[in-house]
Amino acid sequence: MSQHPQPLVEMRNIRKAFGGVHAVEDVSINLYPGEVVALLGHNGAGKSTLMKMLAGAYPIDSGEVRIQGEIAAIRTPVDAQRCGIESIYQTLALADNLDSVANLFLGRELLTRWNTLDDHRMDAEARKVFHRLNKNFKNVRTPVHRLSGGQRQVVAISRAIYFNAKILIMDEPTAALGPEETAMVGNLVKQLKAEGVGIFLITHDMPDVFGLSDRLAVMKNGKLVGTYRTTDVAEDEVLGMIIAGKQPEGKVQTHTL
């Protein structure tokens, strides 16, 4: 019997080409419950394309995805959501003119038995999930364009976990945030980890990598350079993988926790 839990996600031999350009070439990566895997690489390395395939935004040319051991056919974002996969992009994809409650349920509104919007229930449910992530977040009826960057992240993350995300893709979650809000997002990530959510973290920020991730995977020119436990590598070794595609000497790659 394996000493390791079953992965939440296994992406095996994934390929994606746009015309003659191989954006992702034979990449395999996995993610366990309560784990953060940082995905690193220059712009154009293939990391965002890989995650967009997992999120159903791009079709997979070849390879397979398994969710908790079962082969998953992910062709659309709705397929991904049914698999418990939610994405939080750098732009957050929030409707600026709507308040936090409306954004939480956007496109998935709760209805009464008369098929009308259940505003009372949505308000109550939203306040519960916001309070779970940030006890000081009370201005839930303020249009989100008036919220701080950290508060907007709370709304985006709340939307994911309310709909029972087990797998979260976070794309540059601390970009353009100040130190206090960056720390707040870091705390949210740690809280989600403790609840068993698995997180793919796309980032260029080394403090995020070493402060939040359990493992890191580096991509270059569409290929996987290597996957290592974060505690096993130094920052200059990680930069060597990103810039030169060079694996660190004497370090063992790992595909497990």
N, C-alpha and C positions, 0 to 999 in steps of 0.2 A: 504494500500500500504506500502511495506517495506521501512524503512528509509535507508536501506543499498543497495549499488549497487549489481548487480548480480555477483557472483564469476566468475573469469576467469576459475578456475579449482575447481572441487569437486572430491576428491577421496573418495569413500564410501566403507567401510568394505572390504578393500583390503587384500588379503591373498596370500602368496607365500611360497612354501616349496621346499627344495632341498633334495630329499630322505625323511628321517624322521625328518629333521631339519626345523622347522618353522621359516623362516627368517623374514617374515612379517605376523603378525596375527591380523586380524580384525582392520586395521588402517583406520581411516577417517580423512581427512585433506582438507582444502581449501585454496584458494589464490585469492585475489582481485586485480583489476587493480591498478597500482601504489603502490603496497605493497611489502615489503620484509618480508618473513617468514624464520627465521633461523631454520634449522633442526640440532638438537644436539643429541649427544650420543656417547658412546665409539665405537671403531672399532668393527664391528659385531653386532651393535645395530639394524641394519635394515634400516637405513636412506638412504644409497646409493642404496640398493636393491629397496626400494620404489621408488626412483627417476628414477632408470633404467627402471622400469615398465612404468612410465609416459613417458619416453623418447623412449620407444619401443624396448629397448635392451633386456628386459626379458618379456616373456608372463605373464599375470596376471592369477593366478589360479582361483580366484573368487573375486567378488566385481565389482564395475563399476566406470568408469571415465566419468565425464561430463565436457565439454568445453563450457563455456558460456551457460549453461543450457541444452545443447544437449548431449545425450549419444554418446561417441566417442569409436570406435573400434580401439585401438592402439595396433597393433601386430608387427610393424616394426618401425625403426627410420624414414622411409619415411612417414609412417602414422602420426607419431608425428610431423614431419615438416609441413605436410599439415594442422595440427591443430594449427600451429603457435608456436610450442614448439621447442626450441633449447637448446643444452647443451654445457656447457664449463667445461671440466674436468680439474683436477689439471695438467695433462700432456699436456693439450691444444690441442693435436692431430693435431699439425701443421707439415707440410712437411718442415723440416729444410733446405733442399737444394734449396727450391723455395723462391721467394721474396714474399712480403706482398700481392701484387695484385693477384699473382697466387694462394696463399693460400686462399684469400677471395672467389675466385670463384671455388675452387677445387671441381670437380665433378658436378658443376653447371655453367659451363663456358657459357658466352654469345657468340652467333654466329651471323654472318652476314647473309644476305638473300641468300648468296651462300653457306651457311653451313660451313663456315670457322670460325676460332676463331676471334672474334672482339676485338683485342688487344687494339685498340684506345679507344673504349667505356668502356672496363673493366678498363683501366688505369684511365679514367676520373671519372667513377663511384666510383672506389676505393678511389681516392684522396678526393672526396666529403665526403664519409662516414668517412674516417680517420680524416679529418679536423673537422668534426662535433664532434668527440669524443676528439680529441687532436690537437689543432691548430698548435702545434710545431712538429707534426709527419710528416716529409718530406721525409725520406729515404725509400721510398716505394719500390724501386728496389733493396734493399739490401737483401741478403738471410736471412731468419728469424733467423738462428742460430747465426747471428752476432748482433741481436737486444737485448736490455735489457729485463728483465722479464716484466716490465710494458708495454713496446712497444709490446711485444708478446701478452699480455692481450688485448691491443687495437685491434690487428688483430683478435683475437678470438671473442671478443665482436662485432666487426664490422661485422664479418661474420654472426653472429646471427641477428643483427638488420637490415642488408641490406636485408635479406630475410624475413623481416617483422615478426620477433618473437614478440609475445605478452606475451609469458611465457618463462622465462629464468631459467634454472637450472645451478647454479654456484657451483662447487665442489672445496672447499678450494682455492678461487681465489687469496688470498694474501700469500699463503704458499711460503716460500723461497724468498719473496720479501723484499727489504729494506724499511725503514720508508717512504721515499719520494715516492717510487713506490706504497706502500700500500695505501698512501693517495690519489694517482692518481686513483687507482682502486676504492677506496671509493667514489671519486667524480664521476666516471663513473656510479657507481650504483645509486647515487642520481640523476644523469641526466636521466637515464633510468626510474627511478621511476616517475620523473616529466613528462615524456612522456607517462605515463600510462602502462608501462611494469610491469608485475608481476614477482617477482623473488623468487625462492626457493634457499636459501643460505645454503649449507652444510659447516659447519665450526667447528673447535675446538677453534677458536680464540675469547676470550671474548670481547676484544675491538671491533671487527667486529660485534659481536652480539648486543652489547649495542649501538654502534655507527651507525649501518645501519638498523637493523631490526625493524619492527613495532610489530610483534608477534614472539614468539618462540615456537617450538614444540620439546619436548624431547622424544626420544625413548630408550628403554632398552629391550634387549632380544626379539626383534621383535615386541614388543608392544608399544603403545603410552602411555607414562606416563601422559602427559598433554600438553595443548596448552594455552598460556597466553600472554596477552599484555606485551611487553618487559618492559614498564615503570611501570608495576605493581609488578615486582619481582626483588629481589636483586641477586647479583652474587652468594652469598653463597646458596641461595634457588635453583638457577639453578644447581649448582654443586651437591646439595643434590638430585635433580631429576636424574642427569646423573649417579651419583655413586651408590646411594641407591634405586633409583626408587621411591623416597618419594615426594609426592605432598606437596607444601608449605601450611602451615596452614593459614586458613582465606583468601585465595586468590581464586578468581573466574576464572574458565576457560572460554575461549572465542573462538568462531569459527567465529567471525565477526571482522570487523575493529574496 
